[in-house]
Amino acid sequence: MSTAFQIAKKISFQQKKSYTSIIVKLSIIATAISVAAIILTLAMVNGFQEHISNKVFSFWGHIKIESVSGEQLVQNDTVINQLLQSNQNQIKSITPFISQSTVLSFQQEIEGVVAKGLTASTPIPFLVKGHPLTNSKDSLTKEIILSDAIAKKLKIQLNEYVKLYFLNSTSVQQRKFKVVGLYHSGIQDYDQQFVMIDIKSLQQLQNNFSNIDGYTVTLNDALHIDEQKNKIQAQLPHNWVSTTIPNYYPQIFDWIGVQTTNRNVAITIMLLIAIVNLITCLFILMLERIPMIGTLTAIGASNGFIRQVFIYQASIICWSGVLLGSIIGIGLCLLQQYFGWIQLDETAYFVKTLPIKMVPMQIISILLGTVVISYISFLLPTLWLKRISPAAAIRFD
């Protein structure tokens, strides 16, 4: 190892009475806290964005296909099969749906809801009790899935029967349904509003088994959702239109986007704190070592050699802080990921447990970026070395 590194190592961790060791340890701790805070911020924001986006996408798919005029579509299996074949690597599924306002009645209680008609083969998102919809042979008794919020509010249990009242033209039609499942999305607007039934039940009410409100398209990857929407649109009939789900629910996705801004601000602040801490520490260490600087200069050491000593000393502090902060940050993320100790208000954040998602390349980039910026910052205080007079430095007390 170089002489400059040996000197830096010795003065950083010397055991004799000196402020240097205390300053070095405090600087390492401060740097570690900043790095750990950056890792935690990245993991939390990543977790929020992915978790909440997936909730919305699980409920509605990634893209909706509807009529340009807002009227119902006639099911067209030919168009759907062409979409699936030409985009088989991007599209996971395409399913028809119908939504209709209705009134749910149980004993003496009633609640206004929206019945979402799905095919029996459609997976039910967020199912917490019971089972998905099945094809019922009984024309009088059909199946329904409620949210646990509606079930709790109306005191409905699994396998009990509820009634739905539909207004068609000028008449009200009643249908009886058996509660076979309960779901919980954590998004109040969904849980307090939607119930799920077989799409054939709604088509039967309309006396038309070929009309639907539209299709939901579920993609394998939401990363290129806009690009995929354009591809789908190019293959649709002239009176059909495809729209991404973020455009349907901008309030949720705008809120998700704001988290990116908050993340960037928090990371910038933490980086500034870490850099200012390291620069201040280096200035203090140089002031305490002015007699040593004078002695080294007097015996012929160049300014470059002396600068190298302090750069090594700052490097020891920087790398020690970064490594310690990485261990603390990643460790806390893993604890939250596996044990979920931090709980949240689900009505405000749409999740009960603080979600965590660590992206290795993202963390490595931030850590390396912190080190590079810190090294550039180290050059500022070392420029002061040129102004120190050897004679005055030796006499400094």
BELRANOR-V469126 format. One line per field, one symbol per residue. ss: DSSP state (H for helix, E for strand, - for the rest). psi: psi as a letter, one per 20 degrees, with the letter a starting at -180 (. if undefined). A space follows every 10 residues. Layout:
ss: ???
psi: ???
//
This chain:
ss: --HHHHHHHH HH------HH HHHHHHHHHH HHHHHHHHHH HHHHHHHHHH HHHHHHHHHH --EEEEE--- --EE--HHHH HHHHHH---- EEEEEEEEEE EEEEEE--EE EEEEEEEE-- ------EEEE ---------- EEEEEEEHHH HHHH------ EEEEEEEE-- EEEEEEEEEE EEE----HHH H--EEEEEHH HHHHH----- EE-EEEEEE- -HHHHHHHHH HHHH-----E EEEEHHHH-H HHHHHHHHHH HHHHHHHHHH HHHHHHHHHH HHHHHHHH-H HHHHHHHH-- --HHHHHHHH HHHHHHHHHH HHHHHHHHHH HHHHHHHHH- --E--HHHH- --E------H HHHHHHHHHH HHHHHHHHHH HHHHHHH--H HHHHH--
psi: qqhggggggg ihkqiroqig ggggghhggg gggggghggg gggggggggg ggghgghhhi ahqpprqhii rqqppnhggg hgghgikhih pgqoqqqppp qrpppodjqq pprppopqqh ipqoqkphqb rrqqppioih orqqprqhgg ghgjlprqjr prqpppoodj qpppqpqpoi qprohiohhg higpqprphh ghhhhikoji qrhaqpppqh pjhlggghgh gghiiqrhjq qppqhhhhmh hghhhghhhg ghghgggggh ggggghgggg ghgghhghkg hhggghghjj prhhgghhgh ggghgggghg gggghggggh ghghghhhil hoqrohhhij qhpoqpopog hgggggghhg gghghhhhhg hihhhhippg ghhhip.
//
